[in-house]
C-alpha cells in the first residue's frame, strides 16, 4: 500500500488540494503542491513496475487518485470528469485503475 501524497512529502493531516485548469495542484490558500503530487505519482508507478502490479485500487475524487472524477479546482465542492495525477500516470503506463465505486469490476477481473 502507498499513499502517493504522503510519498510525495505531504503531511497527515494536510491542507485540501485540487487540480486547477492549468494542471497545477494547489491548496485552498494558494500553495502550489504540484511537485509533491507528481513525485508521489512517480513513486506509485515505480512500485507498480517493480512489483509487477497490473491493477490499482485508488480513492475516487482525490487529486492524486481520482479515476473518473476530481474536484473542479475551485474548492466549490463540485466534481468534474477527470483523473488525479497518480491515476492518470498509472493508466498511461497500462496499469488498470479502479476506485471504491468500481471495485466490483476489479474483483471480476481477478476472480
Biopython code that builds the backbone (N, CA, C, O; Angstrom):
import numpy as np
from Bio.PDB.StructureBuilder import StructureBuilder

atoms = [
    (1, "UNK", "N", (0.841, -1.179, 0.000)),
    (1, "UNK", "CA", (0.000, 0.000, 0.000)),
    (1, "UNK", "C", (0.880, 1.234, 0.000)),
    (1, "UNK", "O", (1.956, 1.270, 0.598)),
    (2, "UNK", "N", (0.380, 2.240, -0.693)),
    (2, "UNK", "CA", (1.093, 3.509, -0.726)),
    (2, "UNK", "C", (0.086, 4.642, -0.873)),
    (2, "UNK", "O", (-0.900, 4.523, -1.599)),
    (3, "UNK", "N", (0.344, 5.721, -0.187)),
    (3, "UNK", "CA", (-0.412, 6.953, -0.382)),
    (3, "UNK", "C", (0.498, 7.882, -1.177)),
    (3, "UNK", "O", (1.500, 8.361, -0.646)),
    (4, "UNK", "N", (0.171, 8.144, -2.428)),
    (4, "UNK", "CA", (1.055, 8.980, -3.248)),
    (4, "UNK", "C", (1.316, 10.356, -2.648)),
    (4, "UNK", "O", (2.412, 10.897, -2.789)),
    (5, "UNK", "N", (0.321, 10.918, -1.985)),
    (5, "UNK", "CA", (0.505, 12.253, -1.414)),
    (5, "UNK", "C", (1.531, 12.235, -0.288)),
    (5, "UNK", "O", (2.355, 13.143, -0.180)),
    (6, "UNK", "N", (1.482, 11.216, 0.540)),
    (6, "UNK", "CA", (2.467, 11.085, 1.619)),
    (6, "UNK", "C", (3.838, 10.756, 1.013)),
    (6, "UNK", "O", (4.854, 11.312, 1.432)),
    (7, "UNK", "N", (3.862, 9.853, 0.028)),
    (7, "UNK", "CA", (5.129, 9.525, -0.634)),
    (7, "UNK", "C", (5.745, 10.754, -1.284)),
    (7, "UNK", "O", (6.966, 10.845, -1.418)),
    (8, "UNK", "N", (4.908, 11.693, -1.685)),
    (8, "UNK", "CA", (5.388, 12.934, -2.287)),
    (8, "UNK", "C", (5.884, 13.956, -1.283)),
    (8, "UNK", "O", (6.391, 15.013, -1.661)),
    (9, "UNK", "N", (5.737, 13.639, 0.013)),
    (9, "UNK", "CA", (6.264, 14.518, 1.045)),
    (9, "UNK", "C", (5.232, 15.340, 1.794)),
    (9, "UNK", "O", (5.594, 16.167, 2.631)),
    (10, "UNK", "N", (3.959, 15.131, 1.511)),
    (10, "UNK", "CA", (2.925, 15.886, 2.215)),
    (10, "UNK", "C", (2.607, 15.216, 3.542)),
    (10, "UNK", "O", (2.777, 14.007, 3.704)),
    (11, "UNK", "N", (2.143, 16.020, 4.481)),
    (11, "UNK", "CA", (1.890, 15.527, 5.833)),
    (11, "UNK", "C", (0.459, 15.022, 5.984)),
    (11, "UNK", "O", (-0.395, 15.232, 5.123)),
    (12, "UNK", "N", (0.230, 14.352, 7.103)),
    (12, "UNK", "CA", (-1.110, 13.957, 7.520)),
    (12, "UNK", "C", (-1.336, 14.621, 8.872)),
    (12, "UNK", "O", (-0.521, 14.406, 9.770)),
    (13, "UNK", "N", (-2.355, 15.388, 9.074)),
    (13, "UNK", "CA", (-3.291, 15.838, 8.037)),
    (13, "UNK", "C", (-2.627, 16.859, 7.120)),
    (13, "UNK", "O", (-1.579, 17.417, 7.446)),
    (14, "UNK", "N", (-3.248, 17.092, 5.980)),
    (14, "UNK", "CA", (-2.733, 18.076, 5.035)),
    (14, "UNK", "C", (-3.866, 18.973, 4.571)),
    (14, "UNK", "O", (-5.043, 18.630, 4.687)),
    (15, "UNK", "N", (-3.493, 20.109, 4.052)),
    (15, "UNK", "CA", (-4.492, 21.050, 3.541)),
    (15, "UNK", "C", (-5.171, 20.453, 2.315)),
    (15, "UNK", "O", (-4.514, 19.786, 1.515)),
    (16, "UNK", "N", (-6.462, 20.676, 2.152)),
    (16, "UNK", "CA", (-7.130, 20.220, 0.939)),
    (16, "UNK", "C", (-6.451, 20.825, -0.290)),
    (16, "UNK", "O", (-6.015, 21.976, -0.275)),
    (17, "UNK", "N", (-6.373, 20.028, -1.343)),
    (17, "UNK", "CA", (-5.767, 20.488, -2.597)),
    (17, "UNK", "C", (-6.628, 20.028, -3.759)),
    (17, "UNK", "O", (-7.303, 19.002, -3.680)),
    (18, "UNK", "N", (-6.597, 20.794, -4.835)),
    (18, "UNK", "CA", (-7.346, 20.449, -6.035)),
    (18, "UNK", "C", (-6.516, 20.790, -7.267)),
    (18, "UNK", "O", (-5.645, 21.659, -7.228)),
    (19, "UNK", "N", (-6.803, 20.089, -8.356)),
    (19, "UNK", "CA", (-6.141, 20.347, -9.631)),
    (19, "UNK", "C", (-6.883, 21.478, -10.322)),
    (19, "UNK", "O", (-8.096, 21.409, -10.520)),
    (20, "UNK", "N", (-6.147, 22.519, -10.686)),
    (20, "UNK", "CA", (-6.753, 23.633, -11.397)),
    (20, "UNK", "C", (-6.671, 23.418, -12.903)),
    (20, "UNK", "O", (-6.000, 22.496, -13.367)),
    (21, "UNK", "N", (-7.345, 24.257, -13.655)),
    (21, "UNK", "CA", (-7.420, 24.124, -15.100)),
    (21, "UNK", "C", (-6.086, 24.082, -15.804)),
    (21, "UNK", "O", (-5.974, 23.491, -16.878)),
    (22, "UNK", "N", (-5.072, 24.697, -15.224)),
    (22, "UNK", "CA", (-3.743, 24.712, -15.830)),
    (22, "UNK", "C", (-2.917, 23.491, -15.446)),
    (22, "UNK", "O", (-1.754, 23.377, -15.834)),
    (23, "UNK", "N", (-3.520, 22.572, -14.679)),
    (23, "UNK", "CA", (-2.835, 21.348, -14.277)),
    (23, "UNK", "C", (-2.076, 21.449, -12.972)),
    (23, "UNK", "O", (-1.577, 20.441, -12.472)),
    (24, "UNK", "N", (-1.977, 22.642, -12.408)),
    (24, "UNK", "CA", (-1.307, 22.789, -11.114)),
    (24, "UNK", "C", (-2.196, 22.254, -10.008)),
    (24, "UNK", "O", (-3.422, 22.351, -10.071)),
    (25, "UNK", "N", (-1.562, 21.692, -9.002)),
    (25, "UNK", "CA", (-2.284, 21.245, -7.816)),
    (25, "UNK", "C", (-1.986, 22.273, -6.734)),
    (25, "UNK", "O", (-0.830, 22.492, -6.372)),
    (26, "UNK", "N", (-3.037, 22.899, -6.224)),
    (26, "UNK", "CA", (-2.869, 23.956, -5.230)),
    (26, "UNK", "C", (-3.753, 23.701, -4.023)),
    (26, "UNK", "O", (-4.800, 23.060, -4.118)),
    (27, "UNK", "N", (-3.309, 24.218, -2.888)),
    (27, "UNK", "CA", (-4.109, 24.153, -1.673)),
    (27, "UNK", "C", (-5.081, 25.322, -1.660)),
    (27, "UNK", "O", (-4.989, 26.232, -2.484)),
    (28, "UNK", "N", (-6.012, 25.286, -0.718)),
    (28, "UNK", "CA", (-7.004, 26.357, -0.613)),
    (28, "UNK", "C", (-6.365, 27.724, -0.430)),
    (28, "UNK", "O", (-6.906, 28.731, -0.887)),
    (29, "UNK", "N", (-5.218, 27.766, 0.234)),
    (29, "UNK", "CA", (-4.554, 29.063, 0.449)),
    (29, "UNK", "C", (-3.603, 29.430, -0.688)),
    (29, "UNK", "O", (-2.845, 30.393, -0.571)),
    (30, "UNK", "N", (-3.633, 28.671, -1.786)),
    (30, "UNK", "CA", (-2.867, 29.017, -2.972)),
    (30, "UNK", "C", (-1.472, 28.424, -3.068)),
    (30, "UNK", "O", (-0.732, 28.749, -3.997)),
    (31, "UNK", "N", (-1.094, 27.566, -2.134)),
    (31, "UNK", "CA", (0.240, 26.957, -2.186)),
    (31, "UNK", "C", (0.289, 25.920, -3.306)),
    (31, "UNK", "O", (-0.574, 25.046, -3.383)),
    (32, "UNK", "N", (1.280, 26.014, -4.157)),
    (32, "UNK", "CA", (1.475, 25.058, -5.255)),
    (32, "UNK", "C", (2.136, 23.796, -4.696)),
    (32, "UNK", "O", (3.284, 23.831, -4.255)),
    (33, "UNK", "N", (1.411, 22.703, -4.720)),
    (33, "UNK", "CA", (1.928, 21.420, -4.225)),
    (33, "UNK", "C", (2.071, 20.421, -5.376)),
    (33, "UNK", "O", (2.125, 19.211, -5.154)),
    (34, "UNK", "N", (2.130, 20.932, -6.589)),
    (34, "UNK", "CA", (2.209, 20.088, -7.786)),
    (34, "UNK", "C", (3.392, 19.142, -7.746)),
    (34, "UNK", "O", (3.267, 17.975, -8.118)),
    (35, "UNK", "N", (4.531, 19.627, -7.303)),
    (35, "UNK", "CA", (5.730, 18.788, -7.283)),
    (35, "UNK", "C", (5.544, 17.576, -6.380)),
    (35, "UNK", "O", (5.964, 16.474, -6.732)),
    (36, "UNK", "N", (4.925, 17.765, -5.229)),
    (36, "UNK", "CA", (4.690, 16.648, -4.311)),
    (36, "UNK", "C", (3.748, 15.625, -4.950)),
    (36, "UNK", "O", (3.957, 14.419, -4.819)),
    (37, "UNK", "N", (2.722, 16.104, -5.634)),
    (37, "UNK", "CA", (1.776, 15.191, -6.281)),
    (37, "UNK", "C", (2.443, 14.442, -7.429)),
    (37, "UNK", "O", (2.197, 13.250, -7.618)),
    (38, "UNK", "N", (3.274, 15.122, -8.187)),
    (38, "UNK", "CA", (3.985, 14.470, -9.288)),
    (38, "UNK", "C", (4.975, 13.439, -8.771)),
    (38, "UNK", "O", (5.055, 12.335, -9.310)),
    (39, "UNK", "N", (5.729, 13.782, -7.731)),
    (39, "UNK", "CA", (6.681, 12.842, -7.157)),
    (39, "UNK", "C", (5.957, 11.619, -6.603)),
    (39, "UNK", "O", (6.415, 10.492, -6.791)),
    (40, "UNK", "N", (4.837, 11.830, -5.925)),
    (40, "UNK", "CA", (4.068, 10.715, -5.385)),
    (40, "UNK", "C", (3.542, 9.804, -6.479)),
    (40, "UNK", "O", (3.537, 8.582, -6.327)),
    (41, "UNK", "N", (3.099, 10.398, -7.585)),
    (41, "UNK", "CA", (2.612, 9.601, -8.722)),
    (41, "UNK", "C", (3.750, 8.769, -9.304)),
    (41, "UNK", "O", (3.568, 7.588, -9.598)),
    (42, "UNK", "N", (4.909, 9.370, -9.468)),
    (42, "UNK", "CA", (6.074, 8.648, -9.998)),
    (42, "UNK", "C", (6.482, 7.512, -9.065)),
    (42, "UNK", "O", (6.857, 6.432, -9.521)),
    (43, "UNK", "N", (6.410, 7.758, -7.770)),
    (43, "UNK", "CA", (6.761, 6.719, -6.793)),
    (43, "UNK", "C", (5.778, 5.544, -6.884)),
    (43, "UNK", "O", (6.186, 4.384, -6.853)),
    (44, "UNK", "N", (4.495, 5.852, -6.997)),
    (44, "UNK", "CA", (3.491, 4.787, -7.127)),
    (44, "UNK", "C", (3.738, 3.980, -8.403)),
    (44, "UNK", "O", (3.654, 2.752, -8.389)),
    (45, "UNK", "N", (4.043, 4.670, -9.505)),
    (45, "UNK", "CA", (4.340, 3.971, -10.754)),
    (45, "UNK", "C", (5.562, 3.082, -10.597)),
    (45, "UNK", "O", (5.552, 1.933, -11.039)),
    (46, "UNK", "N", (6.606, 3.592, -9.979)),
    (46, "UNK", "CA", (7.827, 2.812, -9.746)),
    (46, "UNK", "C", (7.509, 1.532, -8.969)),
    (46, "UNK", "O", (7.962, 0.449, -9.341)),
    (47, "UNK", "N", (6.737, 1.657, -7.901)),
    (47, "UNK", "CA", (6.388, 0.480, -7.104)),
    (47, "UNK", "C", (5.588, -0.531, -7.923)),
    (47, "UNK", "O", (5.824, -1.735, -7.833)),
    (48, "UNK", "N", (4.649, -0.039, -8.715)),
    (48, "UNK", "CA", (3.857, -0.943, -9.561)),
    (48, "UNK", "C", (4.756, -1.685, -10.541)),
    (48, "UNK", "O", (4.612, -2.892, -10.736)),
    (49, "UNK", "N", (5.675, -0.964, -11.150)),
    (49, "UNK", "CA", (6.568, -1.589, -12.123)),
    (49, "UNK", "C", (7.523, -2.562, -11.451)),
    (49, "UNK", "O", (7.784, -3.633, -11.998)),
    (50, "UNK", "N", (8.043, -2.228, -10.299)),
    (50, "UNK", "CA", (8.982, -3.093, -9.598)),
    (50, "UNK", "C", (8.333, -4.386, -9.118)),
    (50, "UNK", "O", (8.992, -5.422, -9.028)),
    (51, "UNK", "N", (7.049, -4.323, -8.812)),
    (51, "UNK", "CA", (6.368, -5.484, -8.249)),
    (51, "UNK", "C", (5.386, -6.138, -9.218)),
    (51, "UNK", "O", (4.617, -7.015, -8.825)),
    (52, "UNK", "N", (5.409, -5.723, -10.461)),
    (52, "UNK", "CA", (4.547, -6.328, -11.469)),
    (52, "UNK", "C", (3.061, -6.116, -11.218)),
    (52, "UNK", "O", (2.237, -6.960, -11.572)),
    (53, "UNK", "N", (2.732, -5.009, -10.620)),
    (53, "UNK", "CA", (1.331, -4.720, -10.297)),
    (53, "UNK", "C", (0.606, -4.262, -11.560)),
    (53, "UNK", "O", (1.067, -3.360, -12.259)),
    (54, "UNK", "N", (-0.528, -4.890, -11.842)),
    (54, "UNK", "CA", (-1.295, -4.568, -13.050)),
    (54, "UNK", "C", (-2.580, -3.814, -12.753)),
    (54, "UNK", "O", (-3.186, -3.232, -13.652)),
    (55, "UNK", "N", (-3.003, -3.824, -11.476)),
    (55, "UNK", "CA", (-4.246, -3.181, -11.075)),
    (55, "UNK", "C", (-3.993, -2.310, -9.848)),
    (55, "UNK", "O", (-3.197, -2.661, -8.977)),
    (56, "UNK", "N", (-4.678, -1.173, -9.792)),
    (56, "UNK", "CA", (-4.559, -0.296, -8.629)),
    (56, "UNK", "C", (-5.955, 0.077, -8.152)),
    (56, "UNK", "O", (-6.839, 0.367, -8.957)),
    (57, "UNK", "N", (-6.144, 0.066, -6.855)),
    (57, "UNK", "CA", (-7.389, 0.486, -6.236)),
    (57, "UNK", "C", (-7.109, 1.814, -5.543)),
    (57, "UNK", "O", (-6.359, 1.873, -4.568)),
    (58, "UNK", "N", (-7.723, 2.883, -6.062)),
    (58, "UNK", "CA", (-7.435, 4.234, -5.593)),
    (58, "UNK", "C", (-8.716, 4.930, -5.142)),
    (58, "UNK", "O", (-9.815, 4.511, -5.506)),
    (59, "UNK", "N", (-8.576, 5.978, -4.361)),
    (59, "UNK", "CA", (-9.714, 6.718, -3.796)),
    (59, "UNK", "C", (-10.262, 7.726, -4.800)),
    (59, "UNK", "O", (-9.554, 8.628, -5.247)),
    (60, "UNK", "N", (-11.533, 7.555, -5.143)),
    (60, "UNK", "CA", (-12.178, 8.438, -6.104)),
    (60, "UNK", "C", (-12.197, 9.889, -5.617)),
    (60, "UNK", "O", (-12.290, 10.153, -4.419)),
    (61, "UNK", "N", (-12.109, 10.811, -6.557)),
    (61, "UNK", "CA", (-12.222, 12.259, -6.373)),
    (61, "UNK", "C", (-10.950, 12.932, -5.873)),
    (61, "UNK", "O", (-10.866, 14.161, -5.878)),
    (62, "UNK", "N", (-9.974, 12.167, -5.448)),
    (62, "UNK", "CA", (-8.720, 12.718, -4.950)),
    (62, "UNK", "C", (-7.910, 13.331, -6.091)),
    (62, "UNK", "O", (-7.944, 12.820, -7.211)),
    (63, "UNK", "N", (-7.178, 14.427, -5.824)),
    (63, "UNK", "CA", (-6.321, 14.994, -6.872)),
    (63, "UNK", "C", (-5.147, 14.073, -7.231)),
    (63, "UNK", "O", (-4.471, 14.299, -8.234)),
    (64, "UNK", "N", (-4.908, 13.067, -6.439)),
    (64, "UNK", "CA", (-3.926, 12.039, -6.778)),
    (64, "UNK", "C", (-4.611, 10.844, -7.422)),
    (64, "UNK", "O", (-4.188, 10.364, -8.474)),
    (65, "UNK", "N", (-5.656, 10.380, -6.790)),
    (65, "UNK", "CA", (-6.180, 9.046, -7.075)),
    (65, "UNK", "C", (-7.507, 8.985, -7.808)),
    (65, "UNK", "O", (-7.928, 7.899, -8.207)),
    (66, "UNK", "N", (-8.170, 10.091, -7.997)),
    (66, "UNK", "CA", (-9.448, 10.069, -8.693)),
    (66, "UNK", "C", (-9.304, 9.419, -10.058)),
    (66, "UNK", "O", (-8.437, 9.802, -10.844)),
    (67, "UNK", "N", (-10.151, 8.433, -10.343)),
    (67, "UNK", "CA", (-10.015, 7.717, -11.612)),
    (67, "UNK", "C", (-11.085, 8.092, -12.623)),
    (67, "UNK", "O", (-10.917, 7.838, -13.816)),
    (68, "UNK", "N", (-12.176, 8.688, -12.177)),
    (68, "UNK", "CA", (-13.188, 9.134, -13.129)),
    (68, "UNK", "C", (-13.694, 10.535, -12.828)),
    (68, "UNK", "O", (-14.264, 11.189, -13.701)),
    (69, "UNK", "N", (-13.491, 11.002, -11.600)),
    (69, "UNK", "CA", (-13.848, 12.383, -11.292)),
    (69, "UNK", "C", (-12.920, 12.961, -10.239)),
    (69, "UNK", "O", (-12.346, 12.250, -9.414)),
    (70, "UNK", "N", (-12.797, 14.270, -10.300)),
    (70, "UNK", "CA", (-11.995, 15.034, -9.346)),
    (70, "UNK", "C", (-12.777, 16.304, -9.011)),
    (70, "UNK", "O", (-13.748, 16.640, -9.689)),
    (71, "UNK", "N", (-12.354, 16.993, -7.978)),
    (71, "UNK", "CA", (-12.996, 18.269, -7.662)),
    (71, "UNK", "C", (-12.589, 19.307, -8.703)),
    (71, "UNK", "O", (-11.528, 19.196, -9.317)),
    (72, "UNK", "N", (-13.429, 20.305, -8.895)),
    (72, "UNK", "CA", (-13.314, 21.223, -10.039)),
    (72, "UNK", "C", (-12.148, 22.207, -10.000)),
    (72, "UNK", "O", (-11.939, 22.938, -10.968)),
    (73, "UNK", "N", (-11.390, 22.247, -8.921)),
    (73, "UNK", "CA", (-10.235, 23.144, -8.853)),
    (73, "UNK", "C", (-10.541, 24.496, -8.251)),
    (73, "UNK", "O", (-9.651, 25.335, -8.117)),
    (74, "UNK", "N", (-11.795, 24.714, -7.885)),
    (74, "UNK", "CA", (-12.214, 25.998, -7.308)),
    (74, "UNK", "C", (-12.603, 25.898, -5.845)),
    (74, "UNK", "O", (-13.049, 26.882, -5.255)),
    (75, "UNK", "N", (-12.441, 24.724, -5.253)),
    (75, "UNK", "CA", (-12.810, 24.467, -3.856)),
    (75, "UNK", "C", (-14.284, 24.768, -3.615)),
    (75, "UNK", "O", (-14.668, 25.264, -2.555)),
    (76, "UNK", "N", (-15.097, 24.460, -4.614)),
    (76, "UNK", "CA", (-16.539, 24.695, -4.545)),
    (76, "UNK", "C", (-17.300, 23.463, -4.068)),
    (76, "UNK", "O", (-18.492, 23.541, -3.772)),
    (77, "UNK", "N", (-16.611, 22.327, -3.993)),
    (77, "UNK", "CA", (-17.267, 21.073, -3.642)),
    (77, "UNK", "C", (-17.865, 20.361, -4.847)),
    (77, "UNK", "O", (-18.398, 19.259, -4.717)),
    (78, "UNK", "N", (-17.780, 20.981, -6.011)),
    (78, "UNK", "CA", (-18.312, 20.375, -7.222)),
    (78, "UNK", "C", (-17.272, 19.455, -7.844)),
    (78, "UNK", "O", (-16.071, 19.723, -7.795)),
    (79, "UNK", "N", (-17.759, 18.362, -8.434)),
    (79, "UNK", "CA", (-16.880, 17.404, -9.101)),
    (79, "UNK", "C", (-17.041, 17.513, -10.607)),
    (79, "UNK", "O", (-18.101, 17.870, -11.120)),
    (80, "UNK", "N", (-15.950, 17.192, -11.300)),
    (80, "UNK", "CA", (-15.941, 17.179, -12.754)),
    (80, "UNK", "C", (-15.334, 15.865, -13.227)),
    (80, "UNK", "O", (-14.654, 15.176, -12.466)),
    (81, "UNK", "N", (-15.580, 15.527, -14.473)),
    (81, "UNK", "CA", (-14.943, 14.348, -15.054)),
    (81, "UNK", "C", (-13.448, 14.633, -15.157)),
    (81, "UNK", "O", (-13.044, 15.688, -15.644)),
    (82, "UNK", "N", (-12.639, 13.698, -14.700)),
    (82, "UNK", "CA", (-11.194, 13.868, -14.770)),
    (82, "UNK", "C", (-10.481, 12.832, -13.937)),
    (82, "UNK", "O", (-11.099, 12.044, -13.220)),
    (83, "UNK", "N", (-9.157, 12.850, -14.049)),
    (83, "UNK", "CA", (-8.323, 11.906, -13.302)),
    (83, "UNK", "C", (-7.308, 12.664, -12.464)),
    (83, "UNK", "O", (-6.826, 13.731, -12.841)),
    (84, "UNK", "N", (-7.003, 12.082, -11.324)),
    (84, "UNK", "CA", (-5.941, 12.610, -10.492)),
    (84, "UNK", "C", (-4.578, 12.284, -11.099)),
    (84, "UNK", "O", (-4.476, 11.488, -12.033)),
    (85, "UNK", "N", (-3.548, 12.902, -10.564)),
    (85, "UNK", "CA", (-2.187, 12.762, -11.103)),
    (85, "UNK", "C", (-1.698, 11.313, -11.106)),
    (85, "UNK", "O", (-1.145, 10.856, -12.106)),
    (86, "UNK", "N", (-1.889, 10.598, -10.024)),
    (86, "UNK", "CA", (-1.419, 9.210, -9.951)),
    (86, "UNK", "C", (-2.250, 8.308, -10.850)),
    (86, "UNK", "O", (-1.699, 7.490, -11.587)),
    (87, "UNK", "N", (-3.559, 8.446, -10.797)),
    (87, "UNK", "CA", (-4.433, 7.616, -11.641)),
    (87, "UNK", "C", (-4.085, 7.796, -13.111)),
    (87, "UNK", "O", (-4.027, 6.820, -13.859)),
    (88, "UNK", "N", (-3.852, 9.038, -13.531)),
    (88, "UNK", "CA", (-3.526, 9.299, -14.936)),
    (88, "UNK", "C", (-2.191, 8.671, -15.319)),
    (88, "UNK", "O", (-2.078, 8.062, -16.383)),
    (89, "UNK", "N", (-1.178, 8.812, -14.464)),
    (89, "UNK", "CA", (0.140, 8.264, -14.780)),
    (89, "UNK", "C", (0.105, 6.737, -14.844)),
    (89, "UNK", "O", (0.686, 6.141, -15.750)),
    (90, "UNK", "N", (-0.567, 6.111, -13.896)),
    (90, "UNK", "CA", (-0.655, 4.652, -13.915)),
    (90, "UNK", "C", (-1.386, 4.183, -15.168)),
    (90, "UNK", "O", (-0.954, 3.230, -15.818)),
    (91, "UNK", "N", (-2.478, 4.838, -15.509)),
    (91, "UNK", "CA", (-3.245, 4.477, -16.693)),
    (91, "UNK", "C", (-2.403, 4.618, -17.955)),
    (91, "UNK", "O", (-2.444, 3.758, -18.834)),
    (92, "UNK", "N", (-1.637, 5.709, -18.042)),
    (92, "UNK", "CA", (-0.754, 5.925, -19.196)),
    (92, "UNK", "C", (0.248, 4.796, -19.368)),
    (92, "UNK", "O", (0.705, 4.531, -20.479)),
    (93, "UNK", "N", (0.591, 4.130, -18.272)),
    (93, "UNK", "CA", (1.575, 3.049, -18.304)),
    (93, "UNK", "C", (0.931, 1.659, -18.269)),
    (93, "UNK", "O", (1.595, 0.668, -17.964)),
    (94, "UNK", "N", (-0.350, 1.597, -18.581)),
    (94, "UNK", "CA", (-1.015, 0.311, -18.738)),
    (94, "UNK", "C", (-1.518, -0.349, -17.472)),
    (94, "UNK", "O", (-1.938, -1.506, -17.502)),
    (95, "UNK", "N", (-1.482, 0.363, -16.369)),
    (95, "UNK", "CA", (-1.999, -0.190, -15.115)),
    (95, "UNK", "C", (-3.470, 0.189, -15.021)),
    (95, "UNK", "O", (-3.822, 1.364, -15.125)),
    (96, "UNK", "N", (-4.319, -0.796, -14.827)),
    (96, "UNK", "CA", (-5.755, -0.543, -14.762)),
    (96, "UNK", "C", (-6.111, -0.008, -13.385)),
    (96, "UNK", "O", (-5.779, -0.607, -12.362)),
    (97, "UNK", "N", (-6.791, 1.128, -13.380)),
    (97, "UNK", "CA", (-7.120, 1.820, -12.136)),
    (97, "UNK", "C", (-8.605, 1.667, -11.822)),
    (97, "UNK", "O", (-9.460, 1.833, -12.692)),
    (98, "UNK", "N", (-8.890, 1.350, -10.569)),
    (98, "UNK", "CA", (-10.247, 1.192, -10.075)),
    (98, "UNK", "C", (-10.416, 2.051, -8.826)),
    (98, "UNK", "O", (-9.440, 2.438, -8.184)),
    (99, "UNK", "N", (-11.666, 2.339, -8.497)),
    (99, "UNK", "CA", (-11.963, 3.087, -7.271)),
    (99, "UNK", "C", (-12.885, 2.257, -6.391)),
    (99, "UNK", "O", (-13.287, 1.152, -6.757)),
    (100, "UNK", "N", (-13.210, 2.797, -5.241)),
    (100, "UNK", "CA", (-14.154, 2.107, -4.362)),
    (100, "UNK", "C", (-15.519, 1.961, -5.041)),
    (100, "UNK", "O", (-16.314, 1.096, -4.671)),
    (101, "UNK", "N", (-15.782, 2.806, -6.031)),
    (101, "UNK", "CA", (-17.055, 2.737, -6.755)),
    (101, "UNK", "C", (-17.045, 1.669, -7.860)),
    (101, "UNK", "O", (-18.105, 1.272, -8.344)),
    (102, "UNK", "N", (-15.866, 1.211, -8.255)),
    (102, "UNK", "CA", (-15.770, 0.217, -9.323)),
    (102, "UNK", "C", (-15.047, -1.052, -8.878)),
    (102, "UNK", "O", (-14.559, -1.821, -9.706)),
    (103, "UNK", "N", (-14.983, -1.261, -7.572)),
    (103, "UNK", "CA", (-14.263, -2.412, -7.038)),
    (103, "UNK", "C", (-14.847, -3.730, -7.546)),
    (103, "UNK", "O", (-14.123, -4.718, -7.670)),
    (104, "UNK", "N", (-16.147, -3.755, -7.839)),
    (104, "UNK", "CA", (-16.749, -4.976, -8.357)),
    (104, "UNK", "C", (-16.139, -5.377, -9.689)),
    (104, "UNK", "O", (-16.011, -6.568, -9.975)),
    (105, "UNK", "N", (-15.765, -4.414, -10.500)),
    (105, "UNK", "CA", (-15.099, -4.714, -11.782)),
    (105, "UNK", "C", (-13.707, -5.288, -11.546)),
    (105, "UNK", "O", (-13.271, -6.188, -12.265)),
    (106, "UNK", "N", (-13.015, -4.768, -10.540)),
    (106, "UNK", "CA", (-11.696, -5.297, -10.187)),
    (106, "UNK", "C", (-11.819, -6.732, -9.695)),
    (106, "UNK", "O", (-11.037, -7.593, -10.096)),
    (107, "UNK", "N", (-12.778, -6.992, -8.843)),
    (107, "UNK", "CA", (-12.988, -8.339, -8.317)),
    (107, "UNK", "C", (-13.281, -9.303, -9.468)),
    (107, "UNK", "O", (-12.760, -10.418, -9.491)),
    (108, "UNK", "N", (-14.103, -8.883, -10.410)),
    (108, "UNK", "CA", (-14.442, -9.745, -11.557)),
    (108, "UNK", "C", (-13.206, -10.071, -12.395)),
    (108, "UNK", "O", (-13.081, -11.187, -12.898)),
    (109, "UNK", "N", (-12.306, -9.124, -12.547)),
    (109, "UNK", "CA", (-11.081, -9.348, -13.319)),
    (109, "UNK", "C", (-10.137, -10.326, -12.647)),
    (109, "UNK", "O", (-9.424, -11.073, -13.317)),
    (110, "UNK", "N", (-10.131, -10.321, -11.341)),
    (110, "UNK", "CA", (-9.149, -11.116, -10.596)),
    (110, "UNK", "C", (-9.723, -12.421, -10.060)),
    (110, "UNK", "O", (-9.003, -13.204, -9.441)),
    (111, "UNK", "N", (-11.002, -12.662, -10.291)),
    (111, "UNK", "CA", (-11.644, -13.879, -9.757)),
    (111, "UNK", "C", (-11.266, -15.097, -10.583)),
    (111, "UNK", "O", (-11.709, -16.206, -10.286)),
]
sb = StructureBuilder()
sb.init_structure("model")
sb.init_model(0)
sb.init_chain("A")
sb.init_seg("    ")
for serial, (resi, resn, name, xyz) in enumerate(atoms, 1):
    if name == "N":
        sb.init_residue(resn, " ", resi, " ")
    sb.init_atom(name, np.array(xyz, "f"), 0.0, 1.0, " ", f" {name:<3s}", serial, name[0])
structure = sb.get_structure()
